[in-house]
Amino acid sequence: MSEAPPIPWWRDRVAWWALLAGLWLRAATLARWPQTPCIRDECTYVNLAERIVDGEGMTAASGGWLWAPGYPAVMAAHDVLLGQPEAIKGSQVALSVVTMLLAYTLARDIGGRGAARWAVWLYALSPTFVFFTVSMWSEWLYLTLLLGSLLALGWARRGGLLRGALPGALVGLCVLLRGVATYMLPIFGVGLLWGRWRSGRAWGSVVALALGAALVVGPYATRTSARYEGRVISDRTLGQMMWLGNNDFPPMTFDWGNGTLTQQDYTRALIQGRPHCPFQGDPTVWDDCEVRKGVRWIQEHPDAFVQRIPLRLAQLFNPHSFLTRHLKWGRWKELNEAMGRGLILATVGWSLTAILGGTAGMVGRGRSWRVVVMGGILLYHFAAIGLLAGLSRYRVPLDGLWLLWAAALLASPRPTLQAIWDAPWRFLLTVICFAVLVPLTLRFLPTGFQ
C-alpha cells in the first residue's frame, strides 16, 4: 500500500478541520459549564495555588503529603495574571491545539499521513480528552509534555549531542508535574541509544539528557529538601499511595460504581484501615512514616499484596472515566439522558480503541526506538500503579500514547494485522497482551451503566 509523502500539518486540510473541531468542542464545553465546582484533588490544587500566591511556597496538602509543584505553580500564575486559578481551564483549551499537533506529528512519524489524520481526529473528538481539558487535573498538561518529550527525543537522535538536553528538560517538567514520572528518564536514555549503542555521540546525548533534567528539577529539589530537611525530588506521596492501595480495606479508587464516592465511604475506610501517622508539619517525616507502615503491611500480607495487583490494574484500565462519574452525579444537568448515555458509550469506545487498538498497532507497526520508548513508558506507569493504587484518571495520558498506535492501525488495518499474523512472535505477543488486557478492561465495564 503506497503512502502519500509527508506534508506539513498546515498544508493538510483534514488536520485543520480536526483542530477546529477539537478547539470548538472544548471552548463550547467550557463556555457552557465555566464554573463547575471543584472536587477533591481539583480543590486541593486550587488551595495549594492560593498558598503559593500568598507567599507560602509549595506546602503539604491536607493530611501531610507533599504534591508535585508543577500544576499548583501554573495555577498560581493564572491567579496572579488572570485573577483566579480556575483560569487554567481556558489555557488548557488553547493548549489542546498544541497537543493535537504533537499527536499529528508523532503519528505521522509512526504510520504516515493517514495515521496522523486518524490521530488528530481521535484526540479532537475524545470525550475524555475534552472533559479533562476543561477540568483542573494535571493529566492534560502531563500528556502534552509527554508528547513534546517524545518529539524532542526524535529531534535529538538526528543531531548533535547537546540536543539531548531538550528531551531531558521536558522529562524534568513531567517530573515536576507528577511524581510518578520521577524515574522515567532512563527510558529516554534507552531511546537515545537504541540502534546506536557504540556511538560516542549517542552516549554524549545521554549525558546531555541527564543534565537537562537535572537543571529543571534540581533547583526545586534542592530548595525543598533543605526546607523540610529530607529528600524531595518532586513530591512525597508514596506513603499516601501505599495507604490507598495496601491497607486493610480494598484498594481505594474514586470512579463511579467501584469507588469511594461519598465522605461517609471515605470515613468508613479511615476507621477500617490502619491509622495515618501524625502530621507535625514536615511532609518528609510523615511520608517516611507512612512508607514504613505500608512496607510492614505488605510484609505481613504478602499474598494479599500480590493478589491485589490485578485489581489495581483493573481500576486503572476501567474503560469509563471521571466524565462518566460526573454525568451520573448530574453535574452537567443540561444534558438529557440520551446524550449522557451517548457520551458514556463514546467514552468506553475511545478507551477500548486506545487500549486494544493501540496494543495491536504497537505490536503490528512497532519497528523502531519509538515503540521501545512508548512501550517502556506504558509499562513503567503500569508497574508503579499496579503496586500502589489504581484510578482511571491515571490512564488518561497513557491513552494519549496508545491512540497514536491505534491511529496507525486504523490507517492501515490490513497490513498491520497481516504483520501480526505473519510473524509468530508478534502473533503470540498479541494473544498474551489481549489475554491480560481484555479481562482487566472489562472488569468494571458494567459499573458505568449502573
N, C-alpha and C positions, 0 to 999 in steps of 0.2 A: 504494500500500500504506500503510494508516494505521499510525502508530506510537504505542504507548502513551505517555502523558505521563511525563516523568521522575519517578522516585521516589528517595528517599534509599536508599543501599545497605542500611541497617539494616532497611528495610521490605521488602527483596527476599529472599524465602526461597531462591531459586536462588543468589543471591550467598552467602548464609550457608552453604549446603551446599558450594559450591565452596571457600570459605575454610576450612571444617572439613576437607574432603578434602585440600586442599593442605597445611594445617598438619600433619595426621596423617601424610601421606606423608613429609614432611621430618623430623618428630620420630621416626617409626618407623625411618627410614633412619639417622638419627644415633644412635639408641639401639642399633641392630643393629651399626653399624660406628663406634663412638665414637672409637677410637684408630687410625684408618687412618694409617700412617706418612706424613709429609710427603714431597713430591717436588719437586725443583728449586726453582722460584720460591716454592713454599709454604715450603720450608726457609729460603730467603733472607728471606722476610717474618718468620719466627719469629726468625731471628738478628738482624735489624735491630730488631725489637721488644725483644729482650732487651738490646741495646746501649742503647736509649733508657731502659729501666728502670735500667740501670747508670749512667745519668747522662752517657753519651757524646753524646746528642742524635742527630740524623739523620746517619748516616755512610754512606760509599760501600759498595756491595755488593762482594762478592769480585770482583776484577778491576779495579775502578775506577769503574764507572758509578754515578751517584747517582740513586736511585729517588725517585719522588714520595713525600712523607712521610705521606699520609693513612692508608693501610691499616696500615703499621707502627705509627703512633701509636695507632690504635684497638686494635690487638692488644696494644700495651704497656699500655693502660688495662685491658684484660682480665687481663693478667698481674698488675697491681697489685691490682685489685679482686677477682679470682676465682682467682688463684694460678697461672694458666697462659695463655699467649697463645692456645692452641688453643680456649679457651672462646668465642672469637668465633663458632665454628660454631653454638653454641646461640643466640647473639644474632641471627645471620643467619636462623635458623629463625623466631624471633619476629618479626624484621623482615619476613619474607616476607608476613605478613598485611598490613602497611602497603603493601608493593609491589603485592600483588594488588588492594588497594583503590584505589591510584593508577591501576592499569591499568583497573579497572572504571569509574572516574570519567572518565578520558580517552577511553576507547572510547565511553562514553555520549555525550560531547560530540561525537564524530565520527559515530556511527551510531545513537544512541538506545539504549533498554533492551536490545534484542536483541543489539546489538554488545557492550554492556557484559557481558552474561551469557556470551557466547562468549569474550570476552577473559579474564574471571576464571577460567573453566574451562581455557582454553588455558594460562594461567600456572600454575594449580594442578597440572595433570597432566603438564606438560612434563618428560620425563626429564632433559633437560639442565639445566633450571632447578632441579630437585630436587638434582641432583648438585652444582651449583655453590653451592647454598645450604649444603650440608654440607661444603664444601671451603674451603681457605684461599687463594683468589684474590680479587682485588678486584672482579671483574665484577658480582657481585650487588649490592654496595653502590653501585657506579657506576651500575647500571641504576636503582636506587631513586632516586638523586639526579637522574638524567636525567628520570625521570618527574615527580619533585617540581618540578623547574625548569620543565617544560612546563606543569604545572598552575598554578604560580605565575605564569607568563607570561600565561596567560589571565586570572587574577585581576588582574594589573597592568593589563591592557588595559581593564578595566572600572572603574577608579577613578582616584585622584589620582596625580600624577606620582611621589610618593615610593614608591608601591608597586613601582616598577621595581627598587628596591634588593633586594627579596626574591629574584626570579629571578637577579639578579646575584650575590647571596651564594651561592645554591645552585650556580650555574655555577662560582663560585670554589672551592667544595668539590669539584666534579668535577675541577677543575684540580689541586688538592692530592692528589686520589686517583689520577689518571692523567695523565701528562704530555701524552698525545695531545689532551687537551681544552684545552690552553693557548690555542689561537687560535680557539676555538669561540664566544666571546662575541659577535662581530659578527652571527652568525646570529640570536641572540636580539634583538639590536638591530633587525634587519630585521623580526622578528616583532612588535615593539612598534610599528613604523612602518607595517606593512602595512595598506593601506587608509586610513591617517591621515597621509599624508606632509606635509600642510600644517598639521597640528595642533601648536601650540606645546606643548600638554600632552604629546603623544606624544614630542616631542624632549626635553622635560624628563625624561620617564620613561627615555629612553635614557641621559641623564646619570646618573640615579639608578642605573640598571643597572650602568654602569661603576664608579660609586663603591662599590656593594655588593660587586662582585667584587674591587675593589682593597682594600677593608677586610679581606676574608677572606684574600686571597693576599699582600697587601703585607707584613705583619709577618714571615711566614716568608721571603719572597723577600729582603727587606732584610737580615734577620739572617744568612741562609745565604750570600748574596752577599758580605757583609762577612767572614764566617768563612773562605771559600775564595778571597776576592779575585778573584772572577769573577762574571759574570752568571748568576744562578739565579732562575728564576720558580717552578718546581715541581720539575723533575728535570733531569738532564743525561744523557740516554740516547740522544740522536740518533746519536752516533758508534757505539755498540754496535749499534743497529738497522741502520745502514748497513753495518756489518761483517757482520751476519747475511744481509742481502739483496742486497748489492752487493759481491761478492767473487769469488775465482777458483773457489770451489765453488758448486754450485747454491743458490738461496735456501734457507736452513735453516728447517725447521719441526719440530714435535715431536708430530705426530699419528701414529696407528697407520697403518702401511703406506706412508707417504710422508714420514716424518720421521726425525730423528736421535734414536734411542731408547736407545742404549747409550753408555757412556763411550768405548768403542772408536771408534764412529762420530764422536763429537764430537772425539776426539783426532786422528782421520784428517783431519777438516775443518781443525783447527788447523794441521796440518802442510801441508795443501794451500793454504790461504788466506794472505793477507798477514799478517805478524806484527802482534800488538797493539802499541800504543805502551806504553812502560814506565810503570807507575803508581808515582808517588813521593809519594802522599798527598793530592794535590789533584785531585778529580774534574773540576773545570772545565778544568784544563790537559790532563788525559787526554782528556776529551771533545773539546776543540778539536783535539787532535792526530788523534783518530780521524775526526773530521768532515773534516779536510783530506785524510786518506788516502782516505776514501770519495769525496769530490768528485774527487780525482785519478783514482781508478779509473773513475768514470763518464765523465770527460773522455777517458780512454784507451780506454774500451769503450762508446761511445755506442749502438751497435747492440744490444749485449747488454743494456744498461740498459733500453732500450725494449722489447726482446723479452721480458724477464723480468717486465714489469708484469702481463701476463695470468697468468703462473704464480703470482706472489704473490697476485693476486686469487683464483685458483682455490684456493690454500691457505686463503685467508680464507673462501671460500664452500663449503669442504668440508662436506657435509651431516652428517658424523659429528662427534663432539666428544670431549673428553677422557674422557667416560664410556665411549665405545667402546674407547679405549685401555686404560682401567683394567679393563674386562671382559676384554679379550684378554690382559692381563697376569695375570689371575686374582687381582686384589686384592680382589675380592668373591667369594671362593671358595664361599660358601654358596649362591650362585645356581646352579641347574643349567644345563645347556647350552641347553635350550629357553627358559628365562627370559632368559638372556643374549642369545640371538638375538632374542627378542621386544623387549627393551629397545633393541637396536641398530636394529631396524626402526622402532620408535617414534621413536627419535631422528632418523632420516632423515625420517620422516613429518612431524615437527614442524618440522624445518629447511626442508623444501620448502614446507610450509604458510606459514611465515614469509616466506621469500624470494619465492616465486612468488605465493602468495595475497596477501601483503602488498603486493607491487608492483601487482597487479591492483586491489586495494582502494584504493590511493593514487591510481591513475590514474582509476578509476571514481567514487570518492567524494570525492576531494580538491577542496575548493572554497574554503578559507579560509586564514588565516595558519598553521593547524596543518600543512597539507600542505607549505607553504613551509618552515617551520622544521624539521619532522621530515625532509623530503627533504633539506634543507641539511645537517642533522646526519649523515645517512647518507652523502651524497656527500663531505662533509668527511672522515669516517673512511675511506671507500674510497680517497680520494686519498692520505691520509697513509700508509695501509698499503700501497697499491699501489706507492708509491715506495720503501718501506723493506723491510718483512718481513711476511709473511702467516702467520696461525695461526688455526685455528678458534676458539680461546678468545677472540680479539679480537672475534668476531662476536656473542658472547652478548648484550651489551647492545643491539646493533643488532637482533637477533631480537626483543627485547622491544618495540622501536618498531614493527617490521614486523607483529608479531602483533596490534597494535591495529587496523591496517587490514585484516588478514586476517579479524579478527572482524567488521568491517563488511561484508566480502564474504560471509562465511558467514551472517550475519544476514539479508542481503537480496541473495542471489546474482543473481536475475533483474534487478532494477533497476540493480544495479552493472554487470553485463555489458551490459545494454541501453544504459546511458550510454556505455560504451566503443564499442559498435557504432554508435551514432547520431552521435557526433562524430568526424569523420575524423582530427582531430589526436590525440584520445585513442586511437583505434584504432592509428594509426601509432606513437605513443609506446609503446603496449603491445607491439606487434610488435618494435620496436627493443630494448626492455628485455628481453623474453624471448629474443631472438636473442643477446643478450650474456650473460644470467644463466644460461640453461639449460646451455650448454656449460661455463661456469665451475663450475656446481653439480655437474654430473655427472662432471667430470674425475676426481675422486678418490673417487667413489661406490664403485667396486669394492674399494678398498683396505680398507675397514672390514669386509669379509666374508672377507678372506684368512686 
